Amino acid sequence: MYALGINIGPWHVAIVLIIVIILFGPKQLPKLAKMFRETAKEVREGLDEAEQTTASVQQQTAPPPAPAPAATEAAPAPAAEESKEG
């Protein structure tokens, strides 16, 4: 696994799990897992809500699209008048 720029191998995960079991005990692990699930769910819901809010604010503050330029034909150049002397 590669998370947050840190190479985490299976031995690292095993060591962390052993430490968690020692610290909290096997009876507390289900409660701890439930707490982590609920926290992760709340974080996901908060991120989704933030994305929706950001999108709606961007839609409300976005300037209207500029109108397409009208197709114009090139006007003929004025004829140069030549002065005739004589």
C-alpha positions as a Python dict, from the first residue, in 0.01 Angstrom:
ca = {
    (1, 'M'): (0, 0, 0),
    (2, 'Y'): (106, 355, -61),
    (3, 'A'): (-74, 618, 141),
    (4, 'L'): (8, 985, 190),
    (5, 'G'): (355, 944, 46),
    (6, 'I'): (445, 670, 294),
    (7, 'N'): (513, 315, 182),
    (8, 'I'): (306, 94, 415),
    (9, 'G'): (373, -277, 396),
    (10, 'P'): (180, -570, 541),
    (11, 'W'): (421, -593, 836),
    (12, 'H'): (351, -233, 928),
    (13, 'V'): (-23, -298, 929),
    (14, 'A'): (22, -612, 1143),
    (15, 'I'): (235, -425, 1397),
    (16, 'V'): (-21, -143, 1422),
    (17, 'L'): (-303, -395, 1472),
    (18, 'I'): (-109, -573, 1747),
    (19, 'I'): (-46, -241, 1924),
    (20, 'V'): (-416, -148, 1895),
    (21, 'I'): (-520, -484, 2043),
    (22, 'I'): (-274, -440, 2330),
    (23, 'L'): (-389, -83, 2402),
    (24, 'F'): (-766, -130, 2374),
    (25, 'G'): (-815, -500, 2433),
    (26, 'P'): (-1015, -738, 2219),
    (27, 'K'): (-1345, -644, 2389),
    (28, 'Q'): (-1316, -279, 2287),
    (29, 'L'): (-1229, -343, 1919),
    (30, 'P'): (-1591, -369, 1794),
    (31, 'K'): (-1677, -38, 1962),
    (32, 'L'): (-1364, 120, 1817),
    (33, 'A'): (-1445, -10, 1467),
    (34, 'K'): (-1801, 124, 1492),
    (35, 'M'): (-1670, 463, 1597),
    (36, 'F'): (-1430, 472, 1299),
    (37, 'R'): (-1711, 372, 1058),
    (38, 'E'): (-1939, 646, 1188),
    (39, 'T'): (-1661, 903, 1169),
    (40, 'A'): (-1572, 804, 813),
    (41, 'K'): (-1940, 826, 715),
    (42, 'E'): (-1972, 1174, 863),
    (43, 'V'): (-1655, 1290, 687),
    (44, 'R'): (-1784, 1160, 351),
    (45, 'E'): (-2121, 1330, 403),
    (46, 'G'): (-1947, 1655, 496),
    (47, 'L'): (-1727, 1641, 187),
    (48, 'D'): (-2027, 1571, -37),
    (49, 'E'): (-2216, 1861, 118),
    (50, 'A'): (-1916, 2091, 71),
    (51, 'E'): (-1889, 1991, -295),
    (52, 'Q'): (-2259, 2060, -353),
    (53, 'T'): (-2235, 2396, -179),
    (54, 'T'): (-1929, 2493, -380),
    (55, 'A'): (-2097, 2394, -706),
    (56, 'S'): (-2413, 2593, -628),
    (57, 'V'): (-2213, 2900, -526),
    (58, 'Q'): (-2010, 2881, -846),
    (59, 'Q'): (-2328, 2858, -1053),
    (60, 'Q'): (-2481, 3156, -875),
    (61, 'T'): (-2173, 3377, -907),
    (62, 'A'): (-2069, 3276, -1257),
    (63, 'P'): (-2110, 3559, -1508),
    (64, 'P'): (-2353, 3492, -1791),
    (65, 'P'): (-2188, 3364, -2106),
    (66, 'A'): (-2086, 3631, -2354),
    (67, 'P'): (-2311, 3652, -2661),
    (68, 'A'): (-2171, 3501, -2976),
    (69, 'P'): (-2030, 3761, -3214),
    (70, 'A'): (-2269, 3840, -3497),
    (71, 'A'): (-2163, 3732, -3840),
    (72, 'T'): (-2078, 4045, -4036),
    (73, 'E'): (-1989, 4076, -4398),
    (74, 'A'): (-1687, 4277, -4489),
    (75, 'A'): (-1797, 4616, -4613),
    (76, 'P'): (-1653, 4715, -4948),
    (77, 'A'): (-1369, 4957, -4918),
    (78, 'P'): (-1454, 5309, -5036),
    (79, 'A'): (-1327, 5378, -5382),
    (80, 'A'): (-1039, 5615, -5385),
    (81, 'E'): (-1116, 5920, -5591),
    (82, 'E'): (-846, 6019, -5821),
    (83, 'S'): (-816, 6381, -5884),
    (84, 'K'): (-781, 6465, -6246),
    (85, 'E'): (-594, 6771, -6329),
    (86, 'G'): (-608, 6913, -6659),
}
